[in-house]
Amino acid sequence: MELPTLKPNAFHQSRPIIPCAQCGDTLFAPEWSEYLDDRRVRHLWCCDACGYEFESMVCYPEPHAA
Ligand SMILES: [Zn+2]
């Protein structure tokens, strides 16, 4: 009898994943995150491969819209 295992894809889907804007390498976690308000988060990304730094903004939908 085997215990069910979580699929790695399901785990990663809940996290912000973004390709490097410079070299296209996959970045799995932001270097730093700033919460602007309840529904907007700004991530600062730093690429391990090329050292490029850039920002992205994540906007969540209104809570009552779901
Ligand atoms: Zn890069």
N, CA, C, O and the ligand as a Tripos MOL2 file, in Angstrom:
@<TRIPOS>MOLECULE
protein
  265   263    67     0     0
PROTEIN
NO_CHARGES

@<TRIPOS>ATOM
      1 N           0.8520   -1.1990    0.0000 N.3       1 MET1
      2 CA          0.0000    0.0000    0.0000 C.3       1 MET1
      3 C           0.8890    1.2500    0.0000 C.2       1 MET1
      4 O           1.7370    1.4270    0.8750 O.2       1 MET1
      5 N           0.6760    2.1050   -0.9940 N.am      2 GLU2
      6 CA          1.5010    3.3030   -1.0930 C.3       2 GLU2
      7 C           0.7250    4.5530   -0.7060 C.2       2 GLU2
      8 O          -0.4610    4.6870   -1.0070 O.2       2 GLU2
      9 N           1.4030    5.4450   -0.0470 N.am      3 LEU3
     10 CA          0.7870    6.7260    0.2740 C.3       3 LEU3
     11 C           0.7560    7.6060   -0.9720 C.2       3 LEU3
     12 O           1.6960    7.5950   -1.7670 O.2       3 LEU3
     13 N          -0.3060    8.3570   -1.1390 N.am      4 PRO4
     14 CA         -0.3420    9.2730   -2.2950 C.3       4 PRO4
     15 C           0.7040   10.3710   -2.1440 C.2       4 PRO4
     16 O           0.9240   10.8850   -1.0470 O.2       4 PRO4
     17 N           1.3450   10.7240   -3.2500 N.am      5 THR5
     18 CA          2.3590   11.7800   -3.2180 C.3       5 THR5
     19 C           1.8720   12.9930   -4.0060 C.2       5 THR5
     20 O           1.1740   12.8640   -5.0120 O.2       5 THR5
     21 N           2.2490   14.1510   -3.5330 N.am      6 LEU6
     22 CA          1.8880   15.3740   -4.2410 C.3       6 LEU6
     23 C           2.6980   15.5090   -5.5220 C.2       6 LEU6
     24 O           3.9010   15.2490   -5.5420 O.2       6 LEU6
     25 N           2.0360   15.9100   -6.5680 N.am      7 LYS7
     26 CA          2.7570   16.1550   -7.8060 C.3       7 LYS7
     27 C           3.5140   17.4910   -7.7120 C.2       7 LYS7
     28 O           2.9720   18.4890   -7.2350 O.2       7 LYS7
     29 N           4.7460   17.4930   -8.1650 N.am      8 PRO8
     30 CA          5.5360   18.7410   -8.0990 C.3       8 PRO8
     31 C           4.8580   19.8890   -8.8190 C.2       8 PRO8
     32 O           4.9400   21.0320   -8.3700 O.2       8 PRO8
     33 N           4.1820   19.6060   -9.9410 N.am      9 ASN9
     34 CA          3.5280   20.6610  -10.7030 C.3       9 ASN9
     35 C           2.4510   21.3660   -9.8810 C.2       9 ASN9
     36 O           2.3130   22.5870   -9.9420 O.2       9 ASN9
     37 N           1.6950   20.5930   -9.1160 N.am     10 ALA10
     38 CA          0.6300   21.1720   -8.3150 C.3      10 ALA10
     39 C           1.2050   22.1160   -7.2610 C.2      10 ALA10
     40 O           0.6030   23.1360   -6.9250 O.2      10 ALA10
     41 N           2.3720   21.7570   -6.7500 N.am     11 PHE11
     42 CA          3.0140   22.5910   -5.7410 C.3      11 PHE11
     43 C           3.4680   23.9110   -6.3580 C.2      11 PHE11
     44 O           3.2600   24.9770   -5.7800 O.2      11 PHE11
     45 N           4.0940   23.8330   -7.5410 N.am     12 HIS12
     46 CA          4.6580   25.0280   -8.1510 C.3      12 HIS12
     47 C           3.5830   25.9630   -8.6930 C.2      12 HIS12
     48 O           3.8200   27.1640   -8.8220 O.2      12 HIS12
     49 N           2.4030   25.4280   -9.0130 N.am     13 GLN13
     50 CA          1.3730   26.2620   -9.6040 C.3      13 GLN13
     51 C           0.8610   27.3250   -8.6440 C.2      13 GLN13
     52 O           0.3240   28.3450   -9.0780 O.2      13 GLN13
     53 N           1.0190   27.0990   -7.3440 N.am     14 SER14
     54 CA          0.5350   28.0610   -6.3780 C.3      14 SER14
     55 C           1.5460   29.1840   -6.1470 C.2      14 SER14
     56 O           1.2620   30.1390   -5.4230 O.2      14 SER14
     57 N           2.7330   29.0700   -6.7660 N.am     15 ARG15
     58 CA          3.7570   30.0820   -6.5470 C.3      15 ARG15
     59 C           3.9370   30.9210   -7.8100 C.2      15 ARG15
     60 O           3.6570   30.4700   -8.9200 O.2      15 ARG15
     61 N           4.4050   32.1390   -7.6150 N.am     16 PRO16
     62 CA          4.7100   32.9590   -8.7920 C.3      16 PRO16
     63 C           5.9520   32.4330   -9.4940 C.2      16 PRO16
     64 O           7.0260   32.3680   -8.8970 O.2      16 PRO16
     65 N           5.8080   32.0580  -10.7590 N.am     17 ILE17
     66 CA          6.9430   31.6080  -11.5600 C.3      17 ILE17
     67 C           7.0190   32.4950  -12.7930 C.2      17 ILE17
     68 O           6.0100   32.7430  -13.4530 O.2      17 ILE17
     69 N           8.1970   32.9620  -13.0950 N.am     18 ILE18
     70 CA          8.3370   33.9270  -14.1740 C.3      18 ILE18
     71 C           9.6820   33.7090  -14.8630 C.2      18 ILE18
     72 O          10.6750   33.4070  -14.2010 O.2      18 ILE18
     73 N           9.7190   33.8600  -16.1870 N.am     19 PRO19
     74 CA         11.0120   33.7450  -16.8720 C.3      19 PRO19
     75 C          11.7950   35.0430  -16.7580 C.2      19 PRO19
     76 O          11.2120   36.1270  -16.7150 O.2      19 PRO19
     77 N          13.1070   34.9320  -16.7090 N.am     20 CYS20
     78 CA         13.9690   36.1090  -16.6870 C.3      20 CYS20
     79 C          13.7330   36.9370  -17.9470 C.2      20 CYS20
     80 O          13.7010   36.3970  -19.0530 O.2      20 CYS20
     81 N          13.5680   38.2410  -17.7790 N.am     21 ALA21
     82 CA         13.3240   39.1240  -18.9240 C.3      21 ALA21
     83 C          14.5740   39.2810  -19.7860 C.2      21 ALA21
     84 O          14.4890   39.7400  -20.9260 O.2      21 ALA21
     85 N          15.7110   38.9100  -19.2580 N.am     22 GLN22
     86 CA         16.9640   39.0930  -19.9810 C.3      22 GLN22
     87 C          17.3810   37.7990  -20.6950 C.2      22 GLN22
     88 O          17.6340   37.8170  -21.9000 O.2      22 GLN22
     89 N          17.4540   36.6700  -19.9600 N.am     23 CYS23
     90 CA         18.0020   35.4490  -20.5500 C.3      23 CYS23
     91 C          16.9600   34.3350  -20.6600 C.2      23 CYS23
     92 O          17.2350   33.3060  -21.2770 O.2      23 CYS23
     93 N          15.7660   34.5150  -20.0730 N.am     24 GLY24
     94 CA         14.7110   33.5290  -20.1980 C.3      24 GLY24
     95 C          14.7940   32.3850  -19.2010 C.2      24 GLY24
     96 O          13.9690   31.4720  -19.2540 O.2      24 GLY24
     97 N          15.7580   32.4030  -18.2990 N.am     25 ASP25
     98 CA         15.8620   31.3690  -17.2830 C.3      25 ASP25
     99 C          14.6530   31.4620  -16.3470 C.2      25 ASP25
    100 O          14.1530   32.5550  -16.0800 O.2      25 ASP25
    101 N          14.1910   30.3210  -15.8550 N.am     26 THR26
    102 CA         13.0010   30.3040  -15.0160 C.3      26 THR26
    103 C          13.3390   30.6970  -13.5790 C.2      26 THR26
    104 O          14.2490   30.1400  -12.9650 O.2      26 THR26
    105 N          12.5930   31.6600  -13.0620 N.am     27 LEU27
    106 CA         12.7850   32.1000  -11.6840 C.3      27 LEU27
    107 C          11.6160   31.5830  -10.8440 C.2      27 LEU27
    108 O          10.4520   31.8010  -11.1810 O.2      27 LEU27
    109 N          11.9400   30.9020   -9.7590 N.am     28 PHE28
    110 CA         10.9030   30.2190   -8.9850 C.3      28 PHE28
    111 C          10.3970   31.0160   -7.7930 C.2      28 PHE28
    112 O           9.3070   30.7400   -7.2920 O.2      28 PHE28
    113 N          11.1440   31.9780   -7.3380 N.am     29 ALA29
    114 CA         10.7050   32.7430   -6.1780 C.3      29 ALA29
    115 C          11.2750   34.1530   -6.2560 C.2      29 ALA29
    116 O          12.4480   34.3380   -6.5780 O.2      29 ALA29
    117 N          10.4490   35.1370   -5.9630 N.am     30 PRO30
    118 CA         10.9430   36.5070   -6.0000 C.3      30 PRO30
    119 C          11.9750   36.7660   -4.9020 C.2      30 PRO30
    120 O          11.9040   36.1940   -3.8140 O.2      30 PRO30
    121 N          12.9160   37.6260   -5.2060 N.am     31 GLU31
    122 CA         13.9410   38.0330   -4.2470 C.3      31 GLU31
    123 C          13.3060   38.7610   -3.0730 C.2      31 GLU31
    124 O          13.7430   38.6550   -1.9270 O.2      31 GLU31
    125 N          12.2360   39.5190   -3.4130 N.am     32 TRP32
    126 CA         11.6340   40.3890   -2.4180 C.3      32 TRP32
    127 C          10.2240   40.7360   -2.8830 C.2      32 TRP32
    128 O           9.9940   40.9000   -4.0810 O.2      32 TRP32
    129 N           9.2780   40.8510   -1.9560 N.am     33 SER33
    130 CA          7.9010   41.1740   -2.3180 C.3      33 SER33
    131 C           7.3940   42.3220   -1.4620 C.2      33 SER33
    132 O           7.6640   42.3990   -0.2630 O.2      33 SER33
    133 N           6.6540   43.2100   -2.1060 N.am     34 GLU34
    134 CA          6.0860   44.3410   -1.3920 C.3      34 GLU34
    135 C           4.5770   44.3450   -1.5870 C.2      34 GLU34
    136 O           4.0970   44.3370   -2.7210 O.2      34 GLU34
    137 N           3.8330   44.3560   -0.5010 N.am     35 TYR35
    138 CA          2.3780   44.3940   -0.5850 C.3      35 TYR35
    139 C           1.9220   45.8560   -0.6350 C.2      35 TYR35
    140 O           2.0180   46.5850    0.3520 O.2      35 TYR35
    141 N           1.4230   46.2660   -1.8070 N.am     36 LEU36
    142 CA          1.0080   47.6550   -1.9820 C.3      36 LEU36
    143 C          -0.3250   47.9120   -1.2980 C.2      36 LEU36
    144 O          -0.5300   48.9570   -0.6800 O.2      36 LEU36
    145 N          -1.2350   46.9380   -1.4160 N.am     37 ASP37
    146 CA         -2.5020   46.9880   -0.6970 C.3      37 ASP37
    147 C          -3.0410   45.5580   -0.6200 C.2      37 ASP37
    148 O          -2.2860   44.6070   -0.8210 O.2      37 ASP37
    149 N          -4.3440   45.3920   -0.3310 N.am     38 ASP38
    150 CA         -4.9000   44.0550   -0.1310 C.3      38 ASP38
    151 C          -4.8020   43.1700   -1.3640 C.2      38 ASP38
    152 O          -4.7250   41.9480   -1.2360 O.2      38 ASP38
    153 N          -4.8020   43.7590   -2.5570 N.am     39 ARG39
    154 CA         -4.8900   42.9590   -3.7760 C.3      39 ARG39
    155 C          -3.7390   43.1670   -4.7570 C.2      39 ARG39
    156 O          -3.7450   42.5950   -5.8470 O.2      39 ARG39
    157 N          -2.7610   43.9750   -4.3830 N.am     40 ARG40
    158 CA         -1.6470   44.2100   -5.3000 C.3      40 ARG40
    159 C          -0.3190   43.9220   -4.6050 C.2      40 ARG40
    160 O          -0.0280   44.4470   -3.5310 O.2      40 ARG40
    161 N           0.4780   43.0670   -5.2560 N.am     41 VAL41
    162 CA          1.7850   42.7140   -4.7160 C.3      41 VAL41
    163 C           2.8430   42.9910   -5.7790 C.2      41 VAL41
    164 O           2.6710   42.6230   -6.9410 O.2      41 VAL41
    165 N           3.9150   43.6260   -5.3890 N.am     42 ARG42
    166 CA          5.0100   43.8790   -6.3100 C.3      42 ARG42
    167 C           6.1740   42.9580   -5.9480 C.2      42 ARG42
    168 O           6.6260   42.9300   -4.8040 O.2      42 ARG42
    169 N           6.6540   42.2020   -6.9450 N.am     43 HIS43
    170 CA          7.7660   41.2830   -6.7180 C.3      43 HIS43
    171 C           9.0350   41.8340   -7.3450 C.2      43 HIS43
    172 O           9.0150   42.3690   -8.4530 O.2      43 HIS43
    173 N          10.1310   41.6970   -6.6270 N.am     44 LEU44
    174 CA         11.4380   42.0120   -7.1900 C.3      44 LEU44
    175 C          12.1480   40.6960   -7.4780 C.2      44 LEU44
    176 O          12.3200   39.8620   -6.5890 O.2      44 LEU44
    177 N          12.5650   40.5170   -8.7520 N.am     45 TRP45
    178 CA         13.1850   39.2770   -9.1840 C.3      45 TRP45
    179 C          14.6620   39.4980   -9.4420 C.2      45 TRP45
    180 O          15.0590   40.5410   -9.9610 O.2      45 TRP45
    181 N          15.4820   38.5100   -9.0780 N.am     46 CYS46
    182 CA         16.9060   38.5640   -9.3780 C.3      46 CYS46
    183 C          17.3150   37.2290   -9.9900 C.2      46 CYS46
    184 O          17.1730   36.1860   -9.3540 O.2      46 CYS46
    185 N          17.8240   37.2550  -11.2270 N.am     47 CYS47
    186 CA         18.1440   36.0390  -11.9460 C.3      47 CYS47
    187 C          19.4920   35.4850  -11.5000 C.2      47 CYS47
    188 O          20.4980   36.1930  -11.5040 O.2      47 CYS47
    189 N          19.4990   34.2090  -11.1160 N.am     48 ASP48
    190 CA         20.7500   33.5760  -10.7010 C.3      48 ASP48
    191 C          21.6880   33.3760  -11.8790 C.2      48 ASP48
    192 O          22.9090   33.3740  -11.7210 O.2      48 ASP48
    193 N          21.1030   33.2050  -13.0700 N.am     49 ALA49
    194 CA         21.9180   32.8630  -14.2370 C.3      49 ALA49
    195 C          22.6860   34.0720  -14.7650 C.2      49 ALA49
    196 O          23.8720   33.9600  -15.0750 O.2      49 ALA49
    197 N          22.0220   35.2350  -14.8720 N.am     50 CYS50
    198 CA         22.6680   36.3900  -15.5020 C.3      50 CYS50
    199 C          22.7430   37.6020  -14.5800 C.2      50 CYS50
    200 O          23.4020   38.5870  -14.9120 O.2      50 CYS50
    201 N          22.0730   37.5450  -13.4190 N.am     51 GLY51
    202 CA         22.1690   38.6510  -12.4720 C.3      51 GLY51
    203 C          21.2200   39.7990  -12.7480 C.2      51 GLY51
    204 O          21.2680   40.8290  -12.0750 O.2      51 GLY51
    205 N          20.3410   39.6200  -13.7560 N.am     52 TYR52
    206 CA         19.4040   40.6850  -14.1140 C.3      52 TYR52
    207 C          18.3370   40.8570  -13.0350 C.2      52 TYR52
    208 O          17.8380   39.8690  -12.4960 O.2      52 TYR52
    209 N          17.9870   42.0900  -12.7170 N.am     53 GLU53
    210 CA         16.9530   42.3710  -11.7290 C.3      53 GLU53
    211 C          15.8080   43.1260  -12.3880 C.2      53 GLU53
    212 O          16.0200   44.0470  -13.1770 O.2      53 GLU53
    213 N          14.5900   42.7180  -12.0470 N.am     54 PHE54
    214 CA         13.4180   43.4180  -12.5820 C.3      54 PHE54
    215 C          12.2420   43.2220  -11.6450 C.2      54 PHE54
    216 O          12.2800   42.3810  -10.7470 O.2      54 PHE54
    217 N          11.1830   44.0180  -11.8660 N.am     55 GLU55
    218 CA         10.0060   43.9630  -11.0070 C.3      55 GLU55
    219 C           8.8000   43.4780  -11.7870 C.2      55 GLU55
    220 O           8.7190   43.6690  -13.0000 O.2      55 GLU55
    221 N           7.8620   42.8490  -11.0910 N.am     56 SER56
    222 CA          6.5810   42.5070  -11.6920 C.3      56 SER56
    223 C           5.4830   42.8370  -10.6920 C.2      56 SER56
    224 O           5.7020   42.8450   -9.4810 O.2      56 SER56
    225 N           4.3040   43.1060  -11.2240 N.am     57 MET57
    226 CA          3.1660   43.4320  -10.3720 C.3      57 MET57
    227 C           2.1080   42.3430  -10.4970 C.2      57 MET57
    228 O           1.7670   41.9240  -11.6030 O.2      57 MET57
    229 N           1.5950   41.8890   -9.3650 N.am     58 VAL58
    230 CA          0.5260   40.9000   -9.3660 C.3      58 VAL58
    231 C          -0.7220   41.5520   -8.7930 C.2      58 VAL58
    232 O          -0.6880   42.1310   -7.7070 O.2      58 VAL58
    233 N          -1.8360   41.4540   -9.5380 N.am     59 CYS59
    234 CA         -3.0980   42.0130   -9.0780 C.3      59 CYS59
    235 C          -4.1000   40.8810   -8.8770 C.2      59 CYS59
    236 O          -4.3910   40.1370   -9.8130 O.2      59 CYS59
    237 N          -4.6140   40.7520   -7.6930 N.am     60 TYR60
    238 CA         -5.6170   39.7340   -7.4040 C.3      60 TYR60
    239 C          -7.0180   40.3000   -7.6270 C.2      60 TYR60
    240 O          -7.2500   41.4900   -7.4140 O.2      60 TYR60
    241 N          -7.9520   39.4480   -8.0570 N.am     61 PRO61
    242 CA         -9.3150   39.9350   -8.3020 C.3      61 PRO61
    243 C         -10.0200   40.3000   -7.0010 C.2      61 PRO61
    244 O          -9.6120   39.9060   -5.9090 O.2      61 PRO61
    245 N         -11.0830   41.0600   -7.1590 N.am     62 GLU62
    246 CA        -11.9080   41.4280   -5.9940 C.3      62 GLU62
    247 C         -12.3720   40.1730   -5.2670 C.2      62 GLU62
    248 O         -12.7840   39.2140   -5.9200 O.2      62 GLU62
    249 N         -12.3200   40.1460   -3.9420 N.am     63 PRO63
    250 CA        -12.7160   38.9430   -3.1850 C.3      63 PRO63
    251 C         -14.1420   38.5010   -3.4750 C.2      63 PRO63
    252 O         -14.4110   37.3020   -3.5450 O.2      63 PRO63
    253 N         -15.0770   39.4650   -3.6480 N.am     64 HIS64
    254 CA        -16.4780   39.0950   -3.8620 C.3      64 HIS64
    255 C         -16.7770   38.6970   -5.2970 C.2      64 HIS64
    256 O         -17.8980   38.2900   -5.6040 O.2      64 HIS64
    257 N         -15.7760   38.8090   -6.1970 N.am     65 ALA65
    258 CA        -15.9920   38.4380   -7.5830 C.3      65 ALA65
    259 C         -15.8930   36.9260   -7.7820 C.2      65 ALA65
    260 O         -16.3920   36.3920   -8.7720 O.2      65 ALA65
    261 N         -15.2550   36.2470   -6.8470 N.am     66 ALA66
    262 CA        -15.0250   34.8070   -7.0080 C.3      66 ALA66
    263 C         -16.2810   34.0090   -6.6620 C.2      66 ALA66
    264 O         -16.2720   32.7800   -6.7390 O.2      66 ALA66
    265 ZN         18.6300   35.9150  -16.4940 Zn       67 ZN67
@<TRIPOS>BOND
     1     1     2 1
     2     2     3 1
     3     3     4 2
     4     3     5 am
     5     5     6 1
     6     6     7 1
     7     7     8 2
     8     7     9 am
     9     9    10 1
    10    10    11 1
    11    11    12 2
    12    11    13 am
    13    13    14 1
    14    14    15 1
    15    15    16 2
    16    15    17 am
    17    17    18 1
    18    18    19 1
    19    19    20 2
    20    19    21 am
    21    21    22 1
    22    22    23 1
    23    23    24 2
    24    23    25 am
    25    25    26 1
    26    26    27 1
    27    27    28 2
    28    27    29 am
    29    29    30 1
    30    30    31 1
    31    31    32 2
    32    31    33 am
    33    33    34 1
    34    34    35 1
    35    35    36 2
    36    35    37 am
    37    37    38 1
    38    38    39 1
    39    39    40 2
    40    39    41 am
    41    41    42 1
    42    42    43 1
    43    43    44 2
    44    43    45 am
    45    45    46 1
    46    46    47 1
    47    47    48 2
    48    47    49 am
    49    49    50 1
    50    50    51 1
    51    51    52 2
    52    51    53 am
    53    53    54 1
    54    54    55 1
    55    55    56 2
    56    55    57 am
    57    57    58 1
    58    58    59 1
    59    59    60 2
    60    59    61 am
    61    61    62 1
    62    62    63 1
    63    63    64 2
    64    63    65 am
    65    65    66 1
    66    66    67 1
    67    67    68 2
    68    67    69 am
    69    69    70 1
    70    70    71 1
    71    71    72 2
    72    71    73 am
    73    73    74 1
    74    74    75 1
    75    75    76 2
    76    75    77 am
    77    77    78 1
    78    78    79 1
    79    79    80 2
    80    79    81 am
    81    81    82 1
    82    82    83 1
    83    83    84 2
    84    83    85 am
    85    85    86 1
    86    86    87 1
    87    87    88 2
    88    87    89 am
    89    89    90 1
    90    90    91 1
    91    91    92 2
    92    91    93 am
    93    93    94 1
    94    94    95 1
    95    95    96 2
    96    95    97 am
    97    97    98 1
    98    98    99 1
    99    99   100 2
   100    99   101 am
   101   101   102 1
   102   102   103 1
   103   103   104 2
   104   103   105 am
   105   105   106 1
   106   106   107 1
   107   107   108 2
   108   107   109 am
   109   109   110 1
   110   110   111 1
   111   111   112 2
   112   111   113 am
   113   113   114 1
   114   114   115 1
   115   115   116 2
   116   115   117 am
   117   117   118 1
   118   118   119 1
   119   119   120 2
   120   119   121 am
   121   121   122 1
   122   122   123 1
   123   123   124 2
   124   123   125 am
   125   125   126 1
   126   126   127 1
   127   127   128 2
   128   127   129 am
   129   129   130 1
   130   130   131 1
   131   131   132 2
   132   131   133 am
   133   133   134 1
   134   134   135 1
   135   135   136 2
   136   135   137 am
   137   137   138 1
   138   138   139 1
   139   139   140 2
   140   139   141 am
   141   141   142 1
   142   142   143 1
   143   143   144 2
   144   143   145 am
   145   145   146 1
   146   146   147 1
   147   147   148 2
   148   147   149 am
   149   149   150 1
   150   150   151 1
   151   151   152 2
   152   151   153 am
   153   153   154 1
   154   154   155 1
   155   155   156 2
   156   155   157 am
   157   157   158 1
   158   158   159 1
   159   159   160 2
   160   159   161 am
   161   161   162 1
   162   162   163 1
   163   163   164 2
   164   163   165 am
   165   165   166 1
   166   166   167 1
   167   167   168 2
   168   167   169 am
   169   169   170 1
   170   170   171 1
   171   171   172 2
   172   171   173 am
   173   173   174 1
   174   174   175 1
   175   175   176 2
   176   175   177 am
   177   177   178 1
   178   178   179 1
   179   179   180 2
   180   179   181 am
   181   181   182 1
   182   182   183 1
   183   183   184 2
   184   183   185 am
   185   185   186 1
   186   186   187 1
   187   187   188 2
   188   187   189 am
   189   189   190 1
   190   190   191 1
   191   191   192 2
   192   191   193 am
   193   193   194 1
   194   194   195 1
   195   195   196 2
   196   195   197 am
   197   197   198 1
   198   198   199 1
   199   199   200 2
   200   199   201 am
   201   201   202 1
   202   202   203 1
   203   203   204 2
   204   203   205 am
   205   205   206 1
   206   206   207 1
   207   207   208 2
   208   207   209 am
   209   209   210 1
   210   210   211 1
   211   211   212 2
   212   211   213 am
   213   213   214 1
   214   214   215 1
   215   215   216 2
   216   215   217 am
   217   217   218 1
   218   218   219 1
   219   219   220 2
   220   219   221 am
   221   221   222 1
   222   222   223 1
   223   223   224 2
   224   223   225 am
   225   225   226 1
   226   226   227 1
   227   227   228 2
   228   227   229 am
   229   229   230 1
   230   230   231 1
   231   231   232 2
   232   231   233 am
   233   233   234 1
   234   234   235 1
   235   235   236 2
   236   235   237 am
   237   237   238 1
   238   238   239 1
   239   239   240 2
   240   239   241 am
   241   241   242 1
   242   242   243 1
   243   243   244 2
   244   243   245 am
   245   245   246 1
   246   246   247 1
   247   247   248 2
   248   247   249 am
   249   249   250 1
   250   250   251 1
   251   251   252 2
   252   251   253 am
   253   253   254 1
   254   254   255 1
   255   255   256 2
   256   255   257 am
   257   257   258 1
   258   258   259 1
   259   259   260 2
   260   259   261 am
   261   261   262 1
   262   262   263 1
   263   263   264 2
@<TRIPOS>SUBSTRUCTURE
     1 MET1         2 RESIDUE 1 A MET
     2 GLU2         6 RESIDUE 1 A GLU
     3 LEU3        10 RESIDUE 1 A LEU
     4 PRO4        14 RESIDUE 1 A PRO
     5 THR5        18 RESIDUE 1 A THR
     6 LEU6        22 RESIDUE 1 A LEU
     7 LYS7        26 RESIDUE 1 A LYS
     8 PRO8        30 RESIDUE 1 A PRO
     9 ASN9        34 RESIDUE 1 A ASN
    10 ALA10       38 RESIDUE 1 A ALA
    11 PHE11       42 RESIDUE 1 A PHE
    12 HIS12       46 RESIDUE 1 A HIS
    13 GLN13       50 RESIDUE 1 A GLN
    14 SER14       54 RESIDUE 1 A SER
    15 ARG15       58 RESIDUE 1 A ARG
    16 PRO16       62 RESIDUE 1 A PRO
    17 ILE17       66 RESIDUE 1 A ILE
    18 ILE18       70 RESIDUE 1 A ILE
    19 PRO19       74 RESIDUE 1 A PRO
    20 CYS20       78 RESIDUE 1 A CYS
    21 ALA21       82 RESIDUE 1 A ALA
    22 GLN22       86 RESIDUE 1 A GLN
    23 CYS23       90 RESIDUE 1 A CYS
    24 GLY24       94 RESIDUE 1 A GLY
    25 ASP25       98 RESIDUE 1 A ASP
    26 THR26      102 RESIDUE 1 A THR
    27 LEU27      106 RESIDUE 1 A LEU
    28 PHE28      110 RESIDUE 1 A PHE
    29 ALA29      114 RESIDUE 1 A ALA
    30 PRO30      118 RESIDUE 1 A PRO
    31 GLU31      122 RESIDUE 1 A GLU
    32 TRP32      126 RESIDUE 1 A TRP
    33 SER33      130 RESIDUE 1 A SER
    34 GLU34      134 RESIDUE 1 A GLU
    35 TYR35      138 RESIDUE 1 A TYR
    36 LEU36      142 RESIDUE 1 A LEU
    37 ASP37      146 RESIDUE 1 A ASP
    38 ASP38      150 RESIDUE 1 A ASP
    39 ARG39      154 RESIDUE 1 A ARG
    40 ARG40      158 RESIDUE 1 A ARG
    41 VAL41      162 RESIDUE 1 A VAL
    42 ARG42      166 RESIDUE 1 A ARG
    43 HIS43      170 RESIDUE 1 A HIS
    44 LEU44      174 RESIDUE 1 A LEU
    45 TRP45      178 RESIDUE 1 A TRP
    46 CYS46      182 RESIDUE 1 A CYS
    47 CYS47      186 RESIDUE 1 A CYS
    48 ASP48      190 RESIDUE 1 A ASP
    49 ALA49      194 RESIDUE 1 A ALA
    50 CYS50      198 RESIDUE 1 A CYS
    51 GLY51      202 RESIDUE 1 A GLY
    52 TYR52      206 RESIDUE 1 A TYR
    53 GLU53      210 RESIDUE 1 A GLU
    54 PHE54      214 RESIDUE 1 A PHE
    55 GLU55      218 RESIDUE 1 A GLU
    56 SER56      222 RESIDUE 1 A SER
    57 MET57      226 RESIDUE 1 A MET
    58 VAL58      230 RESIDUE 1 A VAL
    59 CYS59      234 RESIDUE 1 A CYS
    60 TYR60      238 RESIDUE 1 A TYR
    61 PRO61      242 RESIDUE 1 A PRO
    62 GLU62      246 RESIDUE 1 A GLU
    63 PRO63      250 RESIDUE 1 A PRO
    64 HIS64      254 RESIDUE 1 A HIS
    65 ALA65      258 RESIDUE 1 A ALA
    66 ALA66      262 RESIDUE 1 A ALA
    67 ZN67       265 GROUP 0 **** ****
